[in-house]
Each structure stands twice: as structure tokens, then as C-alpha cells.
Amino acid sequence: MRSLDDFLPSYEFSERHRLAIDAPSERIDLAMRTVSLDDIPIARVLWAMRRLGRPYGDAARPFVDGALENAVVLDDAAGEGIVLGLTGQFWRLRGGDRSARARTAEEFLAYDRPDACKAVLDFRIGPALLSTETRVHVPDSASRRKFRGYWLVIRPFSGLIRILFLRAARRKAEAAA
């Protein structure tokens, strides 16, 4: 898998979590790709709060599949992980102007809109390990101030969801033994 630096070398905000999992990479990969809100009930509540009461939708739908509604796949390697790219004004409801979002990996790499964010979400599998990292680049100071306020509010909940996601993946991978 390619390094995150290949997709987003400079960033102002980041978050990283990792968890040891007693399972082979293939099982960790399958577990990571199938974790859903059904596996993390508290995440349903947090997601509904973020969406101002609108439900997430199909709670059985894997998170990775749901993320693809707004993200593009930048790298995907079986047994190694997946990297997703998102663009938008994340501090705004529904991410701001939807027409300005990158719809392909090429558009993501070339994206340079000054008033919007560029983010990568990495789910990486190592030997007996699953990690997740988020990086966000906000190119201009006005947008950075807006995003910083959003980040201060959302980061603890986002971090909690990531930790619970990793634990759910571990339960699935280790149960498949």
C-alpha cells in the first residue's frame, strides 16, 4: 500500500488509533470491511447527532461502503487496507457545495479549492494489527478557523467511533477463528 504522504503530505489536523488483533491479515481485512452500525450501537446515536437527527440509513451497511457515498478510493489492497479521500467544507451541514467534491482519485489528487478541506481516511492492516488514521488539510486561514471549531467539537466523538470500530473489527476477526 502507498504511504499517506503520497495522497496528503501536508495537513493541519490528524487523528490516529490502532489495536492489536489476534488474527491473520486476511481475517482482519474482512472484519474491517464488514463492521457496521449494528456492531456499534452507540455510534448510531452519535451519527444521528452529526446528521441533525436524520438516521444513518441501513445500520447493517458496512462503514466502508457508507463512506464511499462521499469519498473516493485512493488505494485498496486486500489484506493490507484501504485509503479513502474526501473533499468538502466539513464544518457545514452535508459538507458544503456537493458539486465541488472530488469524484475520482485523480480529481482528489488535483483538488486545490482554497475554501475547502481535503482529507484522507486510512484503514491499514499490519501483522496482528489494525490502525486508522485521518489527516485533514485546510489550505486557507478563514476555512482553517471554521474547521478548527468543528474539529474541537467532533474529534472526541469521531475518536470514540474509531476506537469502537477497531474493537468491533477485532471481535469479528478473532471470532472467525
For each residue, the residues with C-beta under 8 A, 3 or more apart:
1: 75 77 80 81 83 124
2: 6 7 74 75 83
3: 6
4: 7 8 83 120 122 133 135
5: 8 9
6: 2 3 9
7: 2 4 74 75 83 85 108 109 120
8: 4 5 11 85 118 119 120 135 137
9: 5 6
10: 137
11: 8 14 135 136 137
12: 136 137 138 144
13: 134 135 136 138 147 148 151
14: 11 133 134 135 136
15: 133 134 155 158 159 162
16: 131 132 133 134
17: 131 132 133 159 162 163 166
18: 129 130 131 132 166
19: 129 130 131 163 166 167 169 170
20: 128 129 170
21: 28 31 128 129 130 169 170 173 174
22: 128 174 177
23: 27 28 31 128 170 173 174 176 177
24: 27 28
25: 28 29 79 80 125 126 127
26: 29 30 78 79
27: 23 24 30 31 173 176 177
28: 21 23 24 25 31 32 125 128 129 130 169 173
29: 25 26 32 33 78 79 80 81 125
30: 26 27 33 34 172 173 176
31: 21 23 27 28 34 35 168 169 170 171 172 173 176
32: 28 29 35 64 81 82 123 125 130 169 173
33: 29 30 62 64 82
34: 30 31 62 172
35: 31 32 39 40 62 63 64 165 168 169 172
36: 39 40 59 60 61 62 63
37: 40 41 43 44 47 56 59 60 61 63
38: 41 59 60
39: 35 36 168 171 172
40: 35 36 37 43 44 161 164 165 168
41: 37 38 44 45
42: 45 46 160 164
43: 37 40 46 47 161 164 165
44: 37 40 41 47 48 55 56 59
45: 41 42 48 49
46: 42 43 49 50 157 160 161
47: 37 43 44 50 51 55 56 161
48: 44 45 51 53 54 55 56
49: 45 46 52 53 157
50: 46 47 154 157
51: 47 48 54 55 56
52: 49 93
53: 48 49
54: 48 51
55: 44 47 48 51
56: 37 44 47 48 51 59 66
57: 61 66
58: 61
59: 36 37 38 44 56
60: 36 37 38
61: 36 37 57 58 65 66
62: 33 34 35 36 65 66
63: 35 36 37 66 67 165
64: 32 33 35 67 68 82 84 123
65: 61 62 68
66: 56 57 61 62 63 69
67: 63 64 70 71 84 121
68: 64 65 71 72 73 84
69: 66
70: 67 86 88 95 101
71: 67 68 84 85 86 121
72: 68 84 85 86 102 103 104 105 107 108
73: 68 76 82 83 84 85 105
74: 2 7 83 84 85 105 108 120
75: 1 2 7 81 82 83
76: 73 81 82 83
77: 1 80 81 82
78: 26 29
79: 25 26 29 125
80: 1 25 29 77 124 125
81: 1 29 32 75 76 77 122 123 124 125
82: 32 33 64 73 75 76 77 122 123
83: 1 2 4 7 73 74 75 76 120 121 122 123
84: 64 67 68 71 72 73 74 120 121 122
85: 7 8 71 72 73 74 102 105 108 118 119 120 121
86: 70 71 72 90 95 101 102 117 118 119 120 121
87: 100 101 102 108 111 113 116 117 118 119
88: 70 92 95 96 97 98 100 101 116 117
89: 92 95 96 97 115 116 117 143 146
90: 86 95 96 117 119 136 147 150
91: 146 147 149 150
92: 88 89 95 96
93: 52
94: 98
95: 70 86 88 89 90 92 98 101
96: 88 89 90 92 100 116
97: 88 89 100 101 116
98: 88 94 95 101
99:
100: 87 88 96 97 113 116
101: 70 86 87 88 95 97 98
102: 72 85 86 87 107 108 111
103: 72 107
104: 72 107 108
105: 72 73 74 85 108 109
106: 109 110
107: 72 102 103 104 110 111
108: 7 72 74 85 87 102 104 105 111 118
109: 7 105 106
110: 106 107
111: 87 102 107 108 116 118
112: 139
113: 87 100 116 139
114: 139 140 143
115: 89 140 142 143
116: 87 88 89 96 97 100 111 113 143
117: 86 87 88 89 90 136 137 138 143 147
118: 8 85 86 87 108 111 136 137 139
119: 8 85 86 87 90 134 135 136 137
120: 4 7 8 74 83 84 85 86 133 134 135
121: 67 71 83 84 85 86 132 133 134
122: 4 81 82 83 84 131 132 133 134 135
123: 32 64 81 82 83 130 131 132
124: 1 80 81 130 131 132 133
125: 25 28 29 32 79 80 81 129 130
126: 25 129 130 131
127: 25
128: 20 21 22 23 28
129: 18 19 20 21 28 125 126
130: 18 19 21 28 32 123 124 125 126 166 169 170 173
131: 16 17 18 19 122 123 124 126
132: 16 17 18 121 122 123 124 162 165 166
133: 4 14 15 16 17 120 121 122 124
134: 13 14 15 16 119 120 121 122 158 162
135: 4 8 11 13 14 119 120 122
136: 11 12 13 14 90 117 118 119 147 151
137: 8 10 11 12 117 118 119
138: 12 13 117 143 144 147
139: 112 113 114 118 143
140: 114 115 143 144
141: 144 145
142: 115 145 146
143: 89 114 115 116 117 138 139 140 146 147
144: 12 138 140 141 147 148
145: 141 142 148 149
146: 89 91 142 143 149 150
147: 13 90 91 117 136 138 143 144 150 151
148: 13 144 145 151 152
149: 91 145 146 152 153
150: 90 91 146 147 153 154
151: 13 136 147 148 154 155
152: 148 149 155
153: 149 150 157
154: 50 150 151 157 158
155: 15 151 152 158 159
156: 159 160
157: 46 49 50 153 154 160 161
158: 15 134 154 155 161 162
159: 15 17 155 156 162 163
160: 42 46 156 157 163 164
161: 40 43 46 47 157 158 164 165
162: 15 17 132 134 158 159 165 166
163: 17 19 159 160 166 167
164: 40 42 43 160 161 167 168
165: 35 40 43 63 132 161 162 168 169
166: 17 18 19 130 132 162 163 169 170
167: 19 163 164 170 171
168: 31 35 39 40 164 165 171 172
169: 19 21 28 31 32 35 130 165 166 172 173
170: 19 20 21 23 31 130 166 167 173 174
171: 31 39 167 168 174 175
172: 30 31 34 35 39 168 169 175 176
173: 21 23 27 28 30 31 32 130 169 170 176
174: 21 22 23 170 171 177
175: 171 172
176: 23 27 30 31 172 173
177: 22 23 27 174
